[in-house]
Amino acid sequence: MKSRSKIKPIRKVFFIENLNLLKRNLDYMSISELFEYVKEHYPENEELWVGSKKIIIRKILNFERNRMNEEET
């Protein structure tokens, strides 16, 4: 019998796959495309707009993870 802690809920696995896809898509964007994407999808979070491309991508992924965690609670 498997322990419950090792079984991931399907929703969480699906979300992680979406995060990986989002990261790949953001990686392929140019800096100007990334800036426009962030302004369009996260207009209320101006702190996501600042930094190098790598830092902006990390901020977006962290923001989305936090959003998912808030939805679970």
C-alpha positions in Angstrom: 0.0 0.0 0.0 1.4 3.4 -1.0 1.6 6.2 1.5 -0.8 9.1 0.9 2.1 11.6 1.0 3.6 10.1 -2.2 0.4 10.3 -4.2 0.0 13.6 -5.9 -3.5 14.9 -6.6 -4.2 15.0 -10.3 -5.0 18.7 -10.1 -1.5 19.5 -8.7 0.2 17.4 -11.3 -1.7 19.1 -14.0 -0.8 22.5 -12.6 2.9 21.6 -12.5 2.8 20.5 -16.1 1.1 23.8 -17.0 3.9 25.7 -15.1 6.5 23.8 -17.1 4.8 24.7 -20.3 4.5 28.3 -19.2 8.2 28.4 -18.4 9.1 27.0 -21.8 6.9 29.6 -23.5 8.3 32.4 -21.5 11.9 31.2 -22.2 11.2 31.4 -26.0 9.9 35.0 -25.8 12.2 37.9 -26.6 12.6 40.5 -23.8 10.1 42.9 -25.5 7.6 40.1 -25.9 8.0 39.1 -22.3 7.5 42.6 -21.1 4.3 43.0 -23.2 3.1 39.6 -21.9 3.6 40.6 -18.2 2.0 44.0 -18.7 -1.0 42.4 -20.3 -1.5 39.4 -18.0 -0.4 40.9 -14.7 -1.2 44.7 -14.9 -1.8 44.9 -11.1 1.6 43.5 -10.2 4.2 46.0 -11.5 6.9 44.4 -9.4 6.8 41.5 -11.9 7.9 43.8 -14.7 11.3 44.6 -13.2 14.5 42.6 -13.6 16.4 40.5 -16.1 14.5 38.0 -18.2 15.4 35.2 -15.9 14.2 37.0 -12.8 11.0 38.1 -14.4 10.2 34.5 -15.4 11.0 33.3 -11.9 8.7 36.0 -10.4 5.9 34.9 -12.8 6.2 31.2 -11.9 6.4 32.0 -8.2 3.3 34.2 -8.5 1.4 31.4 -10.3 2.5 28.8 -7.6 1.3 31.2 -4.9 -2.0 31.7 -6.6 -2.5 27.9 -6.8 -1.6 27.5 -3.1 -4.2 30.1 -2.2 -6.9 28.4 -4.3 -6.2 25.1 -2.5 -6.8 26.6 1.0 
